[in-house]
């Protein structure tokens, strides 16, 4: 047990004890220069339990290889803290008090548990992997058939359902309850003296859990006992003043003693391509590099919102009954709700509300396999009986407006049940819990974020969809949303924050009174009260069962939502809970609709332009599943999910190049680069104050590029519906029994006037407020839907909601018990590794320790007899100087020499290769440290993923050199010439890579300032002054690179004659030709983006420095602009007319399951006519607007929408043919 800390030290101060200038407790800096600053020192270090495995994201990194203790150096008690980073010698020691329970819950022995665990977690359709897993179970140590007497699947299920743990998430109080709510039913022209005497309809079957019981159980849960960050803190990074040179990446260097440490830090300069003398200094002065510590934002517990709430908790007096050593902490609650279809066909659906504890690291809670999600309620749909009840009471059918009103009421009243009196008491006074780590804490729950798609945001905030003020966070008018990103817009956001004020509550109270006096929801009197902020007359105070209805009617609290009803007295502005949603707002919103309009522009070019664009199908893949194969023509848009649109954005520029006239091509490329750059920043898992400032500038650049595209290119062409859009519109018109018009209609670019586009400038500030976007992205809920869909198939399909809840509880219990059992399935990580490699002898690489730099197979199954092999390929230009280059490389490796220009031929002749053989391998695995200080792995295969990157020499204009891996070899070598040592005379195994080099295109301006991807070409093999091929040490490889063909420039065979050795024919490549140019995919993934942007904490300044990253926020002005094309003429008579859009919240189809992503009529593929503002200088009179910028004085006319694919609530789509696309897939465990 840990030593008892000083009670005075851990006592949470009362209000009168708070000093004006408090002391701060700081942790010692890590090897990356990061440290935590606490205003109140925690009693247990939440980072102490971290091992190297806990920061490994690649599935084929071995866990605890060779039985080594891989715990990172850390201390478990408060002794690891020191005031102002000065170590204390008098801190109490600490002994490990971990005392695991050896029992396996409801199972009598390990045999029963392992067999049932296999049965429950194996796939429903058995495969070879499932069979092998069963064999592993039967052969595992401790398994005995004799232990299975009397055991069956039914017995195991009954035991699990009856299992109650004294503490943790399986205690009896942590169960499910059935509840009910009543909904008042108004009717136009039906007057009621009071709302309480109006007819009420009871909705039963609401499955829910009590939040206070769940919080109590989670605190006692042993699974994450030592991982909770109960005390919010500030996370800092102190960049090293002596950052490593670009030629050496210390952050990625293998640890001492690693078997793959190169004898020399660098290979010969002659092994790399010739220097590029092109210099491109920026025209503008770069921003100053920040001095002193830089703040880091990663998780909710180091965000401004958490710090603010914790300070409010600290400012409260201590509870007098608490002992002095009771720790006052905060439990950040993160909420999600999202409806989902459980099957591809049929109407089975589920609308769960998920809760995650923000005190748990996102790297844990973001993995669905950790079962960190807590299902707290399942929202039912309104039963059909409500129509009969309404007809019986009023004698008329229920109108669509009243039905919508009832659905809003249902949602708010369910939340009223969840935010019960016990939760409010805990919110104010905390919950006293002895946590599973042995520390007694008073836990104050705080709801910090609520993530939902736009229809649910509208539903939860009680706003009107398609209204004049559609944003839930501000009251900026809809017709002003096209100004997003301008100074005037940013000022308007700050000045018009949506708040829950007494005046607003009074307006809703008066409107609601009118509603039950017989006024319709659309009456002018109600609209006059609520339209100024696009509100609905929603009241959610439940009726106490013991209070007379008439008396209760005078005590109603008439507010906007359940959150306001319950939590407004604590100072919570519930509108700010609702987070931006990167997946729906950008990937499936702004970018998706921009992408579709670009396809319309290509179709407007005529000819075979669209068919030529389908060359995008030839784009290479990257990573395990980072960029996947485009199996279908991209222009067809068949069964696409959000991840597909994300991949399109990373690859779009090379595919589109040259298909539009020059002026438009430049405008579109500028916009695509800014969109990709903004998206790369928005999805980072780790932000610093520097990158947030860069993102603010990037947001301005992106919005300017979007407006330029709309103002120039979009006005040049008369764009019409794509064939799929026309077919979808015709089907809708046929269903509405109107005569369909089968002629493609004119469609205008309509993105800038939508809520989704308006929300993008909110991201930088919200990242600072609530952490990085992966903390609250709606993709988290989409991934959790996979569990529900899997469990649904195990139910009897009748009353399945509660059955799904039981299955979720069983799976969580099995996951917890699996951590106790010493047996681990042999599948898992190794199975993922096998999918990466076709190397049959690569077993050692599949179990690669995470601390190793790289891995190559140790076998000798594929020998290459050098002289015979060279004779066979003597006509191949690739092998020119093969032996001299190889010997020079080996000489440098053995003797640690870089000055190979002075090495004599006689010395090289004393290099001996055992048996004149080298040995070929198929796969190189490279481990690297990511920008967010995680360990990842790239698999480099000469045939499938051959491209790699290394650091350029100091003084080069580019930070990296790129190469294409031809082959992977190892050999046994020795040297016995002049300068030889005893070690060099012994046979040594040396591994080396044979690489064909790219060189930077010196005549092409690229980079962030130019808004262009870096362009490469292969080094000319016919030039005697260059080294197009060479050998490098695998330690020199940083990671794999994503290289895309520049289709527009064609191919050539002039750089290298036909070469089967250098051209393996990957991705359909001809072995006789290369593309003339290639582009570097700097937006391929987060780490690749940060390596080119610079400022990555985990990169430690290698490659691109922090100072250089600030320069990347600048943009170079165009010196020459191609002349724009002439206007294509006036619009046709068949241009779209305004039409009402489908309302997924208010529509008669119901709000319980909405199949469209957004209820905005203008956020689809509809038409919008752009015009200049009719009033001269409109917007220019604002003192915050830039008068010299014409971005501030223009508008869009709102056109029609609803032409886009209907999005499935799982992030996929129902296409026009009715097929359901897969849900958004994850990279690693969370969104990329």
N, C-alpha and C positions, 0 to 999 in steps of 0.2 A: 504494500500500500504506500502511496506517496506520503511524504512527510507533511505534517499539518502546517499549512502556511500561516503566516502572521495574520491574525484577524484584522488588525488595523490596516494592513496593506490591501486586503481584498474587500474592505467595506465600501459599498457603494455610497457616495456622499449624498447627504441631504442638500436641499436648496441652499441653506445658509452656509454649508461647508464648501461650496464650489468657489474656487479661487478665481480671481480675475484672469490670471494667466496660469493655466494648468500645466503641470509637467506631463511630458509625453514619454511613453515607453516604446523603445524601438528594438526590433530584432537585429541581430548581427547580419550584415549583408551576405547574400548568397554569392556563388561564383559568378553570377550574372550581374551583380551589383544591385539586386532587388532586396527590399526590406519592408517590413510592416511597421506602422506607427499606430499605437493604441493610446487612447485617452484613459482607458481603464484596462489594466493588465488582465488577461484571461487566466483562469486557474489551470487550464490545460492547453497545450499547443496543438491546434488542429492539424498542423503540418507534420507532426512528429511521426504519424503512422505511415507517411508516404514512403514508398519504395520506388526503385527504378521501374518496376513493373507498372506502378500506378500512373506513370507519365508516358507509357508506351501506347500509341494508338494503332500501330500496324498489327494486324491479326497474326502474323507469322514471326513476331518477336518472342523468343522463348521466355517462359516465366521461371525465374529462380534457377537458371541453368547450373548444372553440376552441383546443386545443393548449396550454392554459395549464399551467404547472407548478404542480400542486396539492399538492405535498409540504407537510406541516405543518412548522413550524419545529422542527428537531431536530438533534442532533449524533449522529454514529455511533460515536464512540469514548468512552473513559472520561472525556474532558474535560467531557462533559455532567454528570457527577457532581460533587458538592461536599460536603465534610464539613459536616454541619449546615447545609446550604443556603447556605454562604458560598462565592462563586465563587473559583476559583483562577486566577491569571494565568499560572502557570508550567506549565499542563498542556500536553502535546504536542498538536500539531495532528493533523488526520486528513484524508486524501484518500480519495475514493471508490475502493474497490478492486474494485468489481463488474466482472467480466470474463466476460460471457455467452458461452457456446459457440454460434457461429452455425450449427453443423451441426444437421440435423434427424434425428438418430439413424440408424435403418436406411434412411431414404429418401434417394435420390440428389438430389432437388431439391424445391422447395416445391410444384410441381404434383402430384407423386406423393403427397406428404403430405396436401395439402388435399383431394384427391379421395378418398383412403382414409379420412381423418378424417370427411368427410361420409358416406361409406358406412357407417362403423362407428357413428356417433352419430345418424344419422337414424332415425326411427321405423320399425318393421317394417312398418307399414301406411302407405304414402306418402300425404302430404297436400299441400295447396297450399303450406304453409310449407316443407315439405321441397323441393318443386320450386323455390321462390324461393331457398332456401339454396344449391341446386345452381347456379342462375343466378349467384348472388353469387360462388361459387367460380370459375366459368368466366370471369367478368368481372374478377376480382381482378387487381391489378397483380402481374406476375411469373408469372402462370399461362400455360403454353404447352402446346398439344397435342403438340408435338414432343418434350416431355420425357417423354411417356408411352409411348414406344416400348419394347416388351418388358415393360411393367408390367401387372399384373392383380391382382384381389382375392386370388388364391391366392399370388402372389409377395409381395404386401404382408404377408399373414398369416405366411408363412414367415419373412420378414425380421424381423418383430416378435418372433416366438417365439425366433429365434436371436440376437436382439440382446442383447449383454452390454456394460454400461457399466463403465469402470474403477472408478468410484465411484458411490455413490448406491444407490437402491432397486432397480436393475436389474443389480447385479453378480451374478456366477455363483453365489456362495455364498448369495445371497438367494433361492434357489429352494425348490422343494417336495421333500419326501422322503416315501417310504413307510415306515411303521413297523408294528410289531405288538406286542401285549401278550398275556400269559397270565393266565387267571383261574382261581383254585382253585374246585373244585366240591364243596361239602359235601353230606351227605345225613343226614337224621335217622336215628339208630340205626346209622349206619355209622361205626365208630370208626377213626381214623387216629392212628398214633403221633405224627406231626407233621403240621402243615399242608403242609409241603413235599412230603410223600409222597402227599398226596391227588391225585386226578386234576386235571389242568390243561387248560383249553381255550384254544387260540391264536386270537386275533382279529387278522386282517390287514387291510390296506387303510386304514390310518390315515394320512391326508394331513396333513402338518404342516410347519412352518418352524422353524428354530432362532432362538430369541429373541435370542441374542447377535449373530448375523449381521444380524438385522433392525434392532437398535439401532445397530450399526455403520453399516449402509447408510443409515438415516434421518438420522444425524448428518452424513453426507456428501452428502445429497440437496440439490441446489441450489434446489429449489422453495421451501423454507421456510428457507433458510440464515440469513436475518437476522431471522427471526420467533420463533425458539425462546427461551423464557425459561429459561435454564439455571440461573439463581440464584434460588431462592425469596426472596421479600421481603414486607414488610408494606406494604399500600396504605392511605394515609391521605387524609382529606378535611378541609380546614379551611374550614368555612362562612364566607362573607364576613360581617363584622360589620355592614356596611351593605348588607344584602340589598335588592334592588329592591322598590319598592312594588308592590302587586298590580295597579296600573294599567299596568304596563310590564314585559314579560318580556325582560330583557336577554339571557337565554340564548338566546332565539329570534330576537333582532333580526338583521336582515340585515347583513352586513359592510359597511364603508364602500365606497362606489362601486357598490353593488348597484343594478341598474336599477329595483328596486322598493322603494326607500326612501321612505317617506311624508314629505312636507315638514313635517308636524307629528307630534309623538309621540302625540297623542290626537285623536280627533274630538270633536265637540261633545257635551257631556253631554246636551243635549236629544235627541240621536239615540238614546239608550238608554232602556229602560223606566224607569218611576218607581221610586224607592227603596223598599226593603222595610224598614220600621222595626222589624220583629220582631226581638227579641234573645233569645238562648237561652244564657245563660252556664251553664257546667257547674256541677253541684252539688258536685263534688269538685275539690280542688286538682290541677292538672296536674303531672306529673313535671317535675323540673328539666331545662332544656335542657343537654345535655352541654357542658362547657367544654373547650377545647383541641381537638386533632385527633380526628376520628372515624374509626375503622378501617372499611375497605371490604373486602368479600368478593365476588369475582367469579369467579376461576378457581382451579384446583387449585394453581397455583404461588404464590398468596398466602393459602393456607389453613393452618390449624394443623398439619394432618398433614404437609404438605410442609416447613414450617419445622422441625418436630420431627425429621423424617428427615434434613434437611440439617444440622442441628446435630450429629446423631450421626455424620454423615460428616466434618464439620469436626473433631470431637473425636479422629479417628483420626490416627495419625502419617502423614506423607507417605511415599510410595514413594521409596526412596533413588535409584532410577534416573531419576526425573522431573527435568526441568530446572526451574529456579525459576519460569519463566513458564508452566508447565503449570497450567491452571485446573481446579480440582476442582469438578465440578458433579453435579447429580442429574437423572436422566431419570425423571419420574413416569410410570408405566404404568397406564393405565386399561383395564380388561377388561370385555367384554360377552360373553355367550353366550345364544343364544336359537334354538330350533328354529322352522322355518317350512315351510309348505306352498308348493311352487313353482307349483302350479296350483290352480285352483278345483275341479277334479275330478281324481280319481285319487289315488295314494298317493305321488307323487314329493315328497320332502322333503329338507331340508338343515338341518344343525345346526352352524353355524359358530361359531368363537370369534374375536371381533374384539379388536384391540388398537389403542388410540389413545395418542399421546404427549401427556401432559398439559403438556409444556413449550410446546406450540403453543396459541395462543389458541383458546378455544372458539368464537369467532366465525368461525374458519377451519375447524377440525376438525369443527364442527357442520354444515357445508354438505356434503351428499353430492356435489355437483359438484366439490369440491376433492379427492376421493379420498384423504382423510387416514386412512381406516380401513385397517388392515392385517389381512388374514385370516391367522391363524396356524395354524389347524387346522380340520378338519371331522370332527365326532364321528360315527362310524358307529353304526348300530343293531346289536344282537346278531344274528348270522346265525341263520337257522332251523336250521342244522346243529348248533347247540349242543344242541337237543332230542334229535337222533339220537345225538350223542356221549354225552349223559347216559344215554339209554336203553341204549346199548351197554355203558357202564361199570357202571351200577347195576342195570339190568334193570327199572327203573320210570320212568315219566314224571317230568319235572321239575315240582315244585309251583310255584305262583305265588310263594310266599315265596322260594324259591331263585332263581327267575328275577329277581325284584326285587333280591336280593342281588347277582347277577351284573351287573346293570345299574349298580348303585352302584359295584361294583368296576371296571367298565369306565371310567366317568367319572374315577375317581381315578387309575387307572393311565395314562390318556391325559395327565392333568396331570403325572404323574410323568415322562413322556417329555419334556414341554415344559420342565419345571423341571430341566433336566439339569445335569451337573457344571460345564459351561462357564458356565451362567447363575449358579450358586451362586458360582463363582469371581469372576464380574463383580460379583455382589451384594456380595461382601466386599472385593474388591481393585480393582474398577472396570475399565473398558476404555479404553485409551489410543487416542484417535482425533484425527486432524487433520480438523477439521470443515470443511464447505464454505465457511465464512466466513474460513478461513485461521487460525483459532485452534486450538491444540492443547489438548485437554481430556482429563481422565480422568473418564469418565462412570460414575456409580454408578446402576444401575437400581433402582427401588423400586416395587413394586406397592402402589398406594394405594387403589384401589377396584375392586370387582367388582360389576357390575350384572347382575341376572338377575331373572326373575319368581320367585314363591314356590316353585313346584315345583323349579326349579333351585337355589335357595338351599338347600332341604332336601337335594337330591342332593349338592351340593358340600360342605355342612357335615356330611354323614353323620348328619343328624337324622331322627327318625321323624315322618312327616306325621300330622296329626290326633292329636297326642300331648298329654300334659299340659303340656308346655312348648314351644309351637310357634315361639317367636321365636328367630331365629338369633343375636340380639345380647344377649339376656338370658334368665334362667331364671325369669321371672315365670310363675306358674301360670296356666293357661288360664281357670280360673273366677274369676281376679282381674282379667282383662283389661277387664271392664266398668268398672273404676275408673280407666281411663286419664285422665290429666290431673289427678287429685286429688293433694294433697300426699303422701298415703301411697303412691300409685302412683309418683310421681316419686322418692321415697326408695327404694322397692323396686327401681326400675331401676338406681339408682346402686349399691345394695348387692349386686345380683345380676347383675352383668355376666358374660356367658358368657366364660370363659377356658379356655385349654388348659393344664391343670395336670398335674403328675406323677401325682396320684391318679386323674385321669380316664384317663390313658393306661394306668395299671395296671388299672383296671376293664375297659377295652376289651380289654386283653391276656388277662385271665382269661376274659372272655365269649367271645372268639374261640377260645380253647383249648377251651372247652366245646362250641362249635359244631362243631369238627372231631373232637371226641370222640363226636359223635352226638347232641348236644342240638339240639332244634329252635329256630328263631329266636324262636318265641313261648313257649318254655319258661319256667317260673317262675324257674329259676336264672339264666338270662340276663337276664330282666326285672328281677330283684332287683338286678343289677349296674348296669344302664343306665337304668332308668326314672326315676331321680331327676333326670336331665338330658335324657331323651328321646333317647338316643343309639342308634347302630347299631354293631355290631362290625365296623368297616371298617378293614382294614389294606392299605396301598398300597405297601409297599416292594417294588420289582421284584427279580427274582432275577438276580444277575449271571451271565452265561453261563459263566464259568469257575469258579464256586464249586459245590462238591458240595452237593446239596440238604439232606443231613442236617446238614452243618456250617453251612450258611446258616440253617437253621431256628432255631438257637440265637442268631442275630445279628439277628433280626427287630426292627425298631422298630415297635411296635404303637401307632399313633396314629390320629387321627380322619380326616384327609384328607391329600391330597398337599401342600397348603400347609403343614400342620403338620409333615409329614415333612421337607420341604425347608427351610422358613424359620423354624421355631420357635427354632432355635438363634441366630437373629439378633434374638430378642426380639419377633417378629411374633405378635400375637394374631390369627389368621386369621379369627376370627368377626367382627371389626370391619371387615373388608374389605367385607362385603356391605352395600350401601347401601340406604337407603329407596328406594322406587320409586313416584314420584308418580302415574304413569299407571295402574299396576295396583292400587296400594293405595288411592288416593283416587278417581280418575275412574271406574275400572272396578270399584272395591270399595265403599268407604264411600258415596260419592255415588250410584253406580249403584243400589245396593240400597236406599238411602234414597228415591231417586226412584221406584223400583218400588213401595215400600210406600206412598208418597204417592198413587200411582195406585190402589192397593187402598183407601185411605181415601176417595178420591173415588167409587170404585165402591160403597163401603158407604153413601154418602149416598143412593143410589137416584136414580130419576128420570133426567133428562138431564144430570146433573152432569159425567159424563165427556165427553159430547159438547160441553158448554159449555166445558170445559177445552181442547178442541181448537182454540179460538180462538188458541192459541199459534202455530198455523200462520200467523197473520197478522202475526207479529212482523217488523219490518223487518230487512233485512240491514245489515251494517256492515263497512266496509273492503274490501280486495281479497278476502279469504277468512276474515276474522276470525270473523264470525258469518254463517253461510250461510243460505240459504233453507230453511225446513222444508217440504219438499214433501209430506210425508205427515202424517197426524194423529200427534201426538207420543205419544198413548196407545197407538198400535199398536206402537210400538218396532220399526219395520221396518228391518233392515239398518243397525244403528247401530254406529259406532266410537267410540273414546274422545273424539275431538274433538266429536262430537255431544252427548255427555253434558256436556262442558265448556260448550258453547253453551247447553244447557238450564239449567245452573246460573246463567248470567249473565242469563237471560230469565225464570226461573221465577216470581219473586215477582209481577209484574203479572198473569201468566196465572192464577195460583192464587188471587189475591185475591178474597174474597167467596164462594168456593165451599164453605167450611167454616163451621161456627158460629163466632161471634165469638171465644170463648175459645180454641178450637183454631186459628183463623186467626192470632191473635196469637202463639201458641206456635210454630206452624209458620213464620211469617214471621221470628221471632227466630232460629230454627234455620237457615233458608235464608240469612239475612244473614250469620250467623257462619260457615257453611260457605263461602260465596262470599268472605268476607273472609279466611278462613284460606287458601283456595286461591289468592287473589290474592297473598298474601304468600309462599306456598310456591313459586310458579312464577316469582318475580322473578329476573331475570338479574344483578341487582346488589343486594346487601344491605349495610347498614351495621350497626354495633353497635347503633344506635338501632332500626332495623327488626327486627333479631333479637329485641331486648327486647320490641318491640311484638308480634312473632309469638308469643313465649312467653305473653304475656297473652292474645292472641287464641286460642291453643290452649286455654287454660283456659276462655275464654268459649264456645268451640265445644263443648267436651266437656260443659260445664254445660247448654248448650242441647240437646244430643243426649239427655242424661239426662232433662231436663225433658220433652222430646217423648215419650220412651219411658215415662216415669212417669205422664204425664197423658193426652195425646191418644191414644196407642196403646192405653191401657186402656179408652178410651171405646167402642171399636168392635170388632165381630167381623169382622175382615177375612178375605176368602177369596181363593183363587187367581184371578188374571186369566184370561180365556179362553185366552190363549196358554200360560200355565203349566199349565192343566188339560190342554190338548192334548199338550203335551210330556210331562207325567207319564203320560198314558194310553199314549203311544207307548213309553215306557220300560217300563211294566208289561206291555205286549203282547210286547215283545221278551224279557222275562224269563219269559214263559209263565205269568204270573199273571193272575187275573181282574181286569181294570181297573175301577176305580171312577171313573165319569165325572162324579160330582158334585164341584163345586169344594170343596176342603177348606179348613178354617180355617187361616190362616197368620198368625203373629205376627211382630212386628218383631224381626229378628235380625241386628243389625249390631254391637252393642256388645260382643259376646262373641267377636269374631274377631281374628285376628292383624292384619288390615289396619287396623282401628280402633285396636288397641293400638299400632301403629307410628307413628301421627300425632304424638304428643308427642315423638318422637325427632328430628323434622325441625329445629327450631331449633338444637339442639346439633350435629347433623350438618352443617348448613350452615356453622357455624363451624369444624367439624373438616375437612370435605372440599370446601368451596365450595358454590355455589348448586346447586340441584337439576338444572339443565340440563346440568351437567357429567357427571352419572351417571344421568340418567333413562333408563329402558329404551327410550324412544322413539328414542334415538340408534341402537340396534341395529335397531329396526323400520324406520327409514328406510334403513338399509344393506341390508335385505332386498330393497329395490326393485331394486338392482343385480343381486343373485343371481337374482331372478325374470326379469329382462330377459335376463341371460346364458343362463339355462336354455333359453330359446326358441331360442337359437342353437346348442345342443348337439344331438347325435344321440340324446339321452335314454338312453344306455347308458354307465354309468360317468361320469356327468355331473359329479361333484364336482370332479375334477381339471380337467375342461374349463371349469367355471365359474371355477376359480382362474386358468387361463390367460387367460380373457376379462377377468377383473378386472385382471390385470397389463397386458394390452394397453390397456385403457381408461385406466389410470393413466399409461402411457407416452405415449399420445396427448395426455392432459391436460398433461403436462409439456412436450411438444414444442409444443403450441399456445401456451404462454407464450413460446416462443422465436420463433415465426413472427410477423412483423409484421402479418399479416392477421387480422382479427377478423370473425367472422360478423355480418351485419347483423341477424340475428334476435335471439335472447336477450332483452335488456332491452326493446327497442322492441316486440317482439311482446307482452310482458306489458302494456306501456302501451296498445297498441291494444285489448286486451280491456277496458280500464277506461273507454274513451271512445267515444262514438258521434259525436264532433265531428269532421267530416270535414276541417275547416280547422285542426285543432289540432296541426299537425306540430311547431311550435316548443315547445309544452308537453311533447310526448313526449320531447324531449331536454333536459329541464330541468336546468340545473346545480345541484348540491347546495347551493351557498352562497347561492343566491337564496332569497328569502323565499317567493315565490309565483310562479305562472305563469298567464297568460291569453293566449289566442291573439291574434296581432297583426293578423289579417285584418279586413276590413270587409264581409264577405259577407252579414251579416244586419243591415242598417240598420233603425232604428225612427224614422219621421218623427213627431216628438213630438206635434204638434197633431192630426194625423190619427189617431194611435194613441190619444190621450187622448179624442178625440171618439168613437171606436169603442167605448171602454170607459167611457163617461161614467156608466153605471149601476153600475159596480163600485166598492164602497166602498174598495177598496184604493188607488185613485189619489187619494184625498182629500189635498189639499195637496201633490201630487206635485211640481209645479214649484217652489213655495217651499222645500220641503225639499231638493230637488236643488240649487237655487241656493245655499242656505245651506251645504250640504255643500261645494260647489265653492269658495265664498268662503273657508271655513275652510281648505281644502286649499291654495289658492293663496297666501293671506296668512299662513298659520300662526296663525290666530286661533281661540281656543276660546270666547271670550266672545261668542257669537253672539246673545245676548239683546239686546245693544246695537247690533246691526247694523240699519241703517235700510232700509226698502223701496227707497229710492233707490239705495243701494249694491248691493242685490241685483239691481236692474234693470240694472246695468252689467256683469252677468255675461253673456257671450256664448257660445253653443253653436254651433259651426260648422255651417252649413246646417240648423240646427234638427234635428239628427240625433244619436242615440246608437246604439251598435252592441252587439248582443246576442251573448253567447257561452254555450256549453253547459257548460263545465267549468272549475272553479277547482282548481288544484293548490297545496297548501300544504306547504312543507317545515318541519319542526320538529325541535328537539333533544329526544331522549327522556331519561327519567330516568337511563339508563345511558350518556349522552353519545354516542349514536349519532344519525345523521341519518335521519329517516323522512319519509314523505310521505302525506298524505291527499288523496283526490280527492273534491271536493264538487260534486255535480251537483244542480241544482234539482229534477230529476224522480226520481232514484233514491236519492241520499244528500244530502238538502238541509240537514241540521242542522249547526250550527257553534257554537263557544264563543269568547267573548272575556273579557278580564279585567273584573271589576266595578270600579266606582269605589271608592276608598279610603273606609272607613267603612261599607261595605255588610256585611250579615250573611252573605252568601254570597260566595265568592271569584270566581265566574264568572257571567256572563250567557249565556243561550242564545237562539239565534235560528234561524229557518227561512229558508233562502235562497230568495227568490222568483226573482231573476234576476241575471245578471252582465252588466255593461255597461262600455263605455269610450266616451269622447267627447273631442273636441278643443275646448278652452275657453280663454277669456282674460278678463281683468278690466281695465277702463280707468277705473274710478271713483276716488273719493277714496282716497288712500293707495296707489295703484297704483305699481308699479315697472316698470322696463324689461322685466323678466322676465315679469311678469304680463300685460303688454300683448301678448306674443307667444303664438301658439297653442301650447297644451300638451296632450299626451295625458294624461288622467286616467282611471284605472280605479276603479270603485266597485261595491259590492254593494247590492242592494235586499233588505232583510231584514224579515221579520215576527218580532216579539219574543215570547218567552215571559216570564212573570214567576213568581217563586217563590210557592208557595201559603203565604201567611202563617199560615193556620190549621192547618198540618200540621207536626208535629215530625218532623224528619228528620235524617239524618246518622249518623255512626258511633256516637255516644253513644246515639242513639235506636234504632239498628239498623234504620233505614229508609232507602230510597232517596230522594233529593231529588225532590219533586213539583212540577210546573210546570203552568201553564195559559197559554193565549194571552192577551195583553193585549186588553182589551175595546176593539174598534174603535168602539164607540158612545159611549165616554166621551170627552168633549171635552178633559178634563184630562190625557189620556195620549197617548203617541206609539206607537201599535201598529206603525207601519211607519217605516223610516228608511233612510238610506244610510250605509254605513261604508266606510272604506278597507280594502282586502284585507289590508293589513299588520296590521290589528287582530285578524285571525283567528288564534287559537292553533292550532286544528286542528278536525277534524270532531268532532261530538258524536253519541252514540248515545242517541236519545230513543225510549222505548217507550210505547205507549198504555196508559192505565189502563182496561182493559176493563170492570172492575167498576162504574165510575161512568157508563158510557154516553156518548152523544154529545150535542151541542147545536149549534144554529145561531144562538144568541143573541149570541155574541161577534163574529160577522161574517156579514153577509148573503151569499147565494150569490156566489162569486167564482172564476171560472175562472183568474184571474191568480194568486191566492194559493194555491189548492188545485189542484195539477196532477194529482191523482188517483193519486199514487204509492202502491204497495202496496194497490191496491184502495180507496183512500180516496174517500169521496163528496165531490164538489165543493161540496155544500151544507152540510155539517156538519163539525165538529171533535169530537174527544174532549174531554170536559170537563177531564180531567187527563192529564198525561203524567209518566212517571218517567225520570230520568236514569240511563242504564246505566253506572254508575261502575265496573263489573267487566268492561266490554267487552274490554279488553286491559290489558297490564301498565302501559303509560304512562298510560292513562286512570285506572287505579286509583291510581297514585302521584300524579297531579295532584290527586286528591281527598283522598288520605291525607296527602300532604305529605312533605317531606324528601327529594325526589328530587335527586340530585347534579347531574344535567344541567339541572334546572329553576332552580337557583340561588335558591331561596327565593321565586320568583314564584308567585302564586296562594295556596298554602297553605304557611306557613312551617314550619321544623323544630320550633319550639316548639308550633305547633298540631298537628303530627303526633303528638306525644307525648300530647296531650289526647285524640286519637282512640283511644287504647288504653283509655280509660275507658268505662264504661257507666252510663247514668242509670237509677236504679231506677224501676220502674213505680209511679206514684202511685195508679192505679186498675186493678184487674184484673177483667175480666168474669167472671161466675160460670160455672164449668165445667158442662158438661152432665152429666146423671146417667149412671151406669154402664149400659151396654147389656145387662148380664146376664152369666150364666155362659157358659162355652164350650160349644160343641156336642159331641155324641158323636163326630162325625166329624173332630175335631181331629187334626192330624197326630200320628203316633207316630214315635218315633225310628227312623231307618233309617241304614244305613251309606252314606257318600258315595263317589262315584267317586274313586279314588286315581290321579292321573295319573302318579305316580312309581312306586308299587309295583304298580299293576295289571298284569294280564297283557297289556294292549294295548301296553305298552312305554313306556319313558321317552324314547325317541329323539325322538318328536314327540308333544307333549301339547296337546290342543285346548282344554283348559280353563285358565282363568286361575289358578285357585287350587285347592289340594286340600283346603281346609277345608270340612267338611260344613256348617258353620254360617255360611258366608260367601255363600251364595246367597240365594234368596228363601224359605228354609224357615221353619218355625214355631218360635217360642221363646216360652215362657210366662215372663213377668216376675213376680217376687215379691219382697217385702221379705225381708231376711235373717231367718232364723229365730232367730238368736241376737241378743238385744237389744244394741244398741250395737256390733255387729260392725265391726271396723275402728276404732272410736272409741278403743280402748285404745292405739293407736299414738301415740306422742308427736308424730309428724309429721302426724297427721291433725287436721283441724279438727272439733272436737266439735260446733260449732254448724252444721255443714254436713251435711245429710242425704244428700249425694252419696256420702259415704264408707261408708255401711252398707247397701248393697243389692247384689243380684246378679241374674244371669240364670241360668235353667236352660238347659242346652244342648239345643236341639231339633234338628230335621232340617234338611237343606239340599239343595243340588243342583237347585233348581227354576229357577235362572236360565239365561239363554242360555249356551250353550257358547262361550267366547271363543276366537277364533283367535289363534295365537301372534303374528301381526302386529299385534295391537291391534284387530283387527276381530272379527267374530263370525260363527259359523255360526248362522243363525237356525233356527227350528223347521222351516222348509221346506227346509233344507239349502243355502241360498244363502250365499255368502261375501261379507261386507261388505268395503268397502275398508279398507285399513290406515289407521292414524292419519295424518291429513294435517298438514303443518307450516305454520306461519305464518312466512313469510320463509325461514328455514332450519332452525329448531328449534322446540321446542314452545312454544305459547302456552297 
